[in-house]
Amino acid sequence: MSKQNNNFLFNTIAPVYGLFYNKQKKRYREVLNSVATQLDLASYKSILDVGCGTGSLCSILNERGLAVTGVDPAQNMLSIANRQPENKNILFLQANALEQLPFADKSFDLSIASYVAHGMQKSERIKLYSEMRRVTKSKVIIYDYNQKRSLMTSLIEWLEQGDYFQFIKNPKIEMESCVSEMANCFSEVKVIEVDTRASWYICTPS
């Protein structure tokens, strides 16, 4: 799917995503609680949410005391995020990680992309990892599927015709082998299972 068509799709379905805003917040809160012993978010000050959608993850990160910036290519998603009263202290910007993000190098302590990578082609994922690494000081978190896929997920991803099946073959190795400007993107990739079929891939920028 082209970038233009992808943006059109997510702008169109933004109201549907908005219906699940509170449910997503509840799930993200549970996930952050589950990883608290392995990644202490309280020790960091700022975070960038790449592909933030309607801002549900941003909201929970803001609850944890982080200075949060969310970026997404779909303006209709950002409009929903901005309408939530609890998000008044969060900066939302229209931007695409496949292009240069509007931030200087090492602008954020952390960056996270939730269920973004699997929907991209491999060449696009490398751009995503590289750009997140550029703007991040400490940890890049890719929150996405692991290899324990369900039949329903497989069917949906097959219908969407993305690169999900290639992504889940070995996402950790893909991230470890990412190269940008003649150097590895990450010096280490740690995997934490946060759900039966999802993991946090915590990447340390080189």
PEDA-V756827 format. One record per pair of residues at least 12 apart in sequence whose C-alpha atoms are under 7 Angstrom apart, sorted by the first residue. I is the first residue (numbers start at 1). J is the second residue. If there is no record, write none. Layout:
{{I | J} {I | J}}
//
This chain:
{{7 | 73} {7 | 74} {10 | 74} {11 | 74} {11 | 75} {11 | 76} {11 | 77} {14 | 76} {14 | 77} {18 | 54} {18 | 80} {21 | 54} {21 | 56} {24 | 56} {25 | 56} {25 | 57} {25 | 60} {28 | 57} {28 | 60} {29 | 60} {31 | 194} {34 | 194} {44 | 109} {45 | 66} {45 | 67} {45 | 109} {46 | 66} {46 | 67} {46 | 68} {46 | 108} {46 | 109} {46 | 110} {47 | 66} {47 | 67} {47 | 68} {47 | 69} {47 | 108} {47 | 109} {47 | 110} {47 | 111} {48 | 68} {48 | 69} {48 | 70} {48 | 108} {48 | 110} {48 | 111} {48 | 112} {49 | 69} {49 | 70} {49 | 71} {49 | 111} {49 | 112} {49 | 113} {50 | 70} {50 | 71} {50 | 72} {50 | 112} {50 | 113} {51 | 71} {51 | 72} {51 | 113} {51 | 116} {52 | 70} {52 | 71} {52 | 72} {53 | 72} {53 | 77} {53 | 78} {54 | 77} {54 | 78} {54 | 80} {54 | 81} {55 | 81} {58 | 70} {59 | 86} {59 | 87} {68 | 90} {68 | 91} {69 | 90} {69 | 91} {69 | 92} {70 | 91} {70 | 92} {70 | 93} {71 | 92} {71 | 93} {71 | 94} {71 | 95} {72 | 93} {72 | 94} {72 | 95} {72 | 96} {73 | 94} {73 | 95} {73 | 96} {74 | 94} {75 | 94} {78 | 92} {97 | 128} {97 | 131} {98 | 124} {98 | 127} {98 | 128} {100 | 131} {103 | 135} {104 | 135} {105 | 134} {105 | 135} {106 | 134} {106 | 135} {106 | 136} {106 | 137} {107 | 135} {107 | 136} {108 | 135} {108 | 136} {108 | 137} {109 | 136} {109 | 137} {109 | 138} {109 | 139} {110 | 136} {110 | 137} {110 | 138} {110 | 139} {110 | 140} {111 | 132} {111 | 136} {111 | 139} {111 | 140} {111 | 141} {112 | 140} {112 | 141} {112 | 142} {113 | 141} {113 | 142} {113 | 143} {114 | 142} {114 | 143} {114 | 144} {115 | 143} {115 | 144} {118 | 144} {118 | 163} {118 | 164} {118 | 167} {119 | 162} {119 | 163} {119 | 164} {120 | 162} {120 | 163} {121 | 163} {126 | 178} {130 | 180} {130 | 185} {133 | 185} {133 | 205} {138 | 204} {138 | 205} {139 | 202} {139 | 203} {139 | 204} {139 | 205} {140 | 202} {140 | 203} {140 | 204} {141 | 200} {141 | 201} {141 | 202} {141 | 203} {142 | 200} {142 | 201} {142 | 202} {143 | 199} {143 | 200} {143 | 201} {144 | 198} {144 | 199} {144 | 200} {145 | 168} {145 | 197} {145 | 198} {145 | 199} {146 | 168} {146 | 197} {146 | 198} {146 | 199} {147 | 168} {147 | 169} {148 | 197} {149 | 197} {172 | 189} {176 | 188} {176 | 189} {184 | 206} {185 | 205} {185 | 206} {186 | 203} {186 | 204} {186 | 205} {186 | 206} {187 | 204} {187 | 205} {187 | 206} {188 | 203} {188 | 204} {189 | 201} {189 | 202} {189 | 203} {189 | 204} {190 | 202} {190 | 203}}
//
